[in-house]
Amino acid sequence: MLAVWAIGGVPEIVTGDDLATIIGDLVGNGEGGPLEDGDVVVVTSKIVSKAEGRMIRAADREDAITSETVRLVARREHPGGVTRIVENRLGIVQAAAGVDSSNTPEGTVLLLPVDPDASARVIAAALRERFGVTVGVVISDTLGRPWREGQTDVAIGAAGIRVLDDLRGSTDAGGRRLDVTVAAVADEIAGATDLVKGKASGLPVAVIRGLGHVVGGLDLPGARSIVRPAEKDMFRLGSDEAYEQGFAAGRAAARDASVP
């Protein structure tokens, strides 16, 4: 059985705060009691960014998006301005490279943590040492999804858990062999805890209990390993961008073919 609950009492986080200590001081006060072996602590990326000093002036937002961008996937103008879907330095494809103005002080925006997997390892190691239990940590952020409306939380950082549960080679309830099923466990954990953390309730930390089978060593691959490699990505560009590139390539080929 799964249990999921939010941790209350997290203060406004500022640069230099020790998140592991703050979480550790609060974690036993909730409905789930003290941490147990196999628990997974999920931390919203915003407070990790705040603790790591990743806050900038809102006036610098567009320049920050550009500097955090590795590749433009799609760009759309709309009545409210321009939305850029990009691949950022972490390999994540998302709107505005993850640069976010929600739940931040007036006049500021936040960049994503520099290395969310490393941040998760620091928190996980500190909680394990303090409480003497084997727990995992997920750092979550909100993403939209191709083909579907709305957003959900996913894992952008992880430590001490198997982020993917490879079920290939096993059988389903009907005895049929599974050949392609790889469960995105870390993303599922992030989405589940978002239901109790919410977007505007001031609850940036949650715990999920009942998934001890995915909790393991701190040397397990982090959330960066979930990012699909470019050579396997069937949808690397937005539809308009793909059309424009294909059309340009066709015209170039036709022009080259006409040269005697």
Secondary structure, 3 states (H helix, E strand, C coil): CCEEEECCCCCCCCCCCCHHHHHHHHHHHCCCCCCCCCCEEEEEHHHHHHHCCCEEEHHHHHHHHHHHEEEEEEEEEECCEEEEEEEECCCCEEEHHHCECCCCCCCEEECCCCCHHHHHHHHHHHHHHHHCCCCEEEEEEEEEECCEEEEEEEEEEEECECCCEECCCCECCCCCECCCCEECHHHHHHHHHHHHHCCCCCCCEEEEECCHHHECCCCCCCHHHHCCCHHHCCCCCCHHHHHHHHHHHHHHHHHHHHCC
